[in-house]
Amino acid sequence: MDTAVRERLIQPGERVCRTVRYSREDIARFAELTGDRNPLHTDSRAAERARFGEIIASGQQTAALMMGQLASHFSRDDDGVPREMLCLNFNFAFKHPVFADQDIELAWTVSAAQWHPKLGGMLGQLDGTAGVRHAPPSVVARGTILVKLAA
């Protein structure tokens, strides 16, 4: 594969950002769909008595959106380079709660990208965060993805 095409698949320093907002209903629906029966996601009274005082999103809800954000970005073809992407490894640390009705910025930065001949694509290392702007991140993440030219 041409080096110029490889470099367009994924580039160090590339940023992928999106802002989301969960309603209390979104949080409860996600918890139900994933079998998360923790009352902190669905029961206002239980959440009020708990440490954070109100309904919080499950960590897996934000993690799922963060991974989906990367899958959408690195499997696009809007720039004339048709890609396909595989998630290889992700780690998430949940530092602070994510509450309903707040704008949450999901952000990833490509820290490294290199050609992997055996896999036939670019391995990308990414650092991610999710949280309210101008506050410490609620979620800190690291990930490894494989980005290939789509057949």
C-alpha positions in Angstrom: 0.0 0.0 0.0 1.2 3.5 -0.9 2.7 5.4 2.1 0.6 8.4 1.4 -2.6 6.4 1.6 -1.4 4.7 4.8 -0.8 8.1 6.4 -4.3 9.2 5.5 -5.9 6.2 7.3 -4.9 7.4 10.8 -2.4 10.1 11.8 -0.6 10.9 15.1 -2.2 14.0 16.6 -5.6 13.4 14.9 -8.5 14.3 17.2 -12.0 12.9 17.3 -14.4 14.9 19.4 -18.2 14.8 20.0 -20.5 16.3 22.6 -23.3 14.2 24.1 -26.0 14.8 26.7 -27.9 12.0 28.5 -31.4 12.5 29.8 -32.5 10.5 32.9 -34.6 8.4 30.5 -31.5 7.7 28.3 -29.6 6.5 31.4 -32.4 4.3 32.6 -33.0 2.8 29.1 -29.3 2.0 28.6 -29.1 0.4 32.0 -32.2 -1.7 31.2 -30.9 -2.8 27.8 -27.5 -3.9 29.2 -28.9 -5.6 32.3 -27.4 -3.1 34.7 -29.8 -3.2 37.7 -27.9 -0.7 39.8 -30.6 1.6 41.2 -28.2 4.6 40.9 -29.1 4.5 37.2 -32.9 4.2 37.5 -34.2 5.0 41.0 -34.2 8.7 41.9 -34.8 8.1 45.6 -32.0 5.5 45.9 -29.7 7.8 44.0 -30.5 10.8 46.2 -29.5 8.7 49.3 -26.3 7.6 47.7 -22.9 9.3 47.5 -23.6 11.4 44.4 -27.1 12.5 45.3 -28.7 12.0 41.9 -29.1 9.6 38.9 -25.7 8.8 37.3 -24.9 7.1 34.0 -23.3 3.7 34.0 -19.6 3.7 33.1 -20.4 1.3 30.2 -22.7 3.8 28.7 -20.0 6.4 28.2 -17.4 3.8 27.3 -19.8 2.4 24.6 -20.3 5.9 23.1 -16.6 6.5 23.1 -15.8 3.3 21.2 -18.7 3.9 18.8 -17.3 7.4 18.1 -14.0 5.8 17.0 -15.7 3.1 15.0 -17.7 5.7 13.0 -14.7 8.0 12.5 -12.2 5.4 11.4 -14.6 3.5 9.1 -15.6 6.5 7.1 -14.9 7.3 3.5 -16.0 10.9 3.3 -12.4 12.0 2.4 -12.0 9.6 -0.5 -10.2 6.9 1.6 -12.6 4.0 2.4 -11.6 2.6 5.7 -12.5 -0.3 7.9 -11.7 -0.4 11.6 -11.4 -3.0 14.4 -11.2 -2.3 18.1 -8.3 -4.4 19.5 -8.0 -3.3 23.1 -9.5 -0.6 25.3 -9.1 0.3 29.0 -11.3 2.8 30.8 -10.9 4.4 34.2 -14.0 5.9 35.7 -12.8 8.9 37.8 -16.0 10.9 38.4 -19.7 10.3 37.8 -21.5 11.4 34.6 -24.9 13.0 35.5 -28.0 13.5 33.4 -28.6 16.8 31.5 -24.9 17.8 31.2 -23.0 18.3 28.1 -20.3 15.7 28.0 -17.4 16.1 25.7 -16.0 12.8 24.3 -12.5 13.3 22.9 -9.8 11.0 21.5 -6.3 11.9 20.3 -4.1 9.5 18.2 -0.9 9.3 20.1 0.9 6.9 17.7 0.2 5.2 14.4 2.4 2.6 12.6 2.1 0.2 9.7 1.7 -3.4 10.7 2.5 -5.6 7.7 1.1 -8.8 9.1 -2.3 -7.3 9.9 -2.2 -5.3 6.7 -3.2 -2.0 8.3 -2.3 0.8 10.6 -2.2 0.2 14.3 -3.3 3.3 16.2 -2.8 4.1 19.9 -5.3 6.5 21.3 -5.8 8.5 24.5 -9.4 9.5 25.4 -11.4 11.5 27.9 -15.0 12.1 28.6 -16.3 14.8 30.9 -17.8 18.2 31.4 -15.7 21.0 29.7 -13.3 22.8 32.1 -13.5 20.1 34.7 -11.4 17.0 35.5 -12.4 14.1 33.2 -15.0 11.7 34.3 -13.6 8.9 32.2 -10.0 8.4 31.0 -9.3 5.8 28.3 -6.6 4.2 26.2 -7.2 2.2 23.1 -5.6 0.3 20.3 -7.3 0.0 16.9 -6.5 -1.4 13.5 -7.4 0.8 10.5 -7.3 -0.8 7.0 -8.2 0.3 3.6 -11.6 -1.1 2.8 -11.8 -3.7 0.1 
